[in-house]
Structures are given as structure tokens and as C-alpha cells.
Amino acid sequence: MSEEKLVMFRNRLQKVWRHVAKLAKRQGVTCYRIYDHDLPEFPFCIELYEDNVYLAEYQRRHGMSEEDHAAWLESCVPVISSILEVPDEQIYFRERRRKAGRGCSVSASQPPR
């Protein structure tokens, strides 16, 4: 992952965080979504639950090897940690996948009945 794209992610997350955190504080909300796949290169859903961060990665075809993907993810976590001011130990990771059988029930060749 290029440093330029990581800076782009940092800037986007910082901008969204400033806006959403003010709104949540004003309304007294402690659990909310901060980021949801805004940039295609960073397919994350980032949610804050009081003092913990839930980081979910949407499954995608990224074209990276397992080692490259792990390195990319390891470079994203410190960015998230620094912007949200949450230690790495309080960031919980999960990969989101499509469930089997959750596609379109009507094939393209058949007209709907």
C-alpha cells in the first residue's frame, strides 16, 4: 500500500471523526459508526462502542498475497488508533463475508413470475 493512499485514508477518517464525534457528544451517544467504506481502497466499517473500536473489513478481491494483506492491515490499525485516540488493544477486528445463498433469487435469463 502506498504511503499516499494511507495519508488519504488518514485525512478522510480524521474529517469524518471530527464531525461525527461532535454530533455524538452533543446528543449524548456513546456507540456509533464512524466510517463505512468511504474509500474503495479501505473497505472498512469502523464503529465506536464507548472505549472500544470495532473494525470490520468487507471481503473483496484485493489482488494481494496473504502477507501483503496482513502488512496492509497492520499499517491501517495505527492510523485508526491515532485518529480515534484508542490503544491498539481496544480495536477488535472482523472480516465480513457474504452469506451463501444470499444472491438474487431470479436468474437473468428467466422473467419474474
Secondary structure by P-SEA (a helix, b strand, c coil): ccaaaaaaaaaaaaaaaaaaaaaaaaacccccccccccccccbbbbbbcccbbbbbbccccccccaaaaaaaaaaaaaaaaaaaccccccbbbbbbbbccccccccccccccc
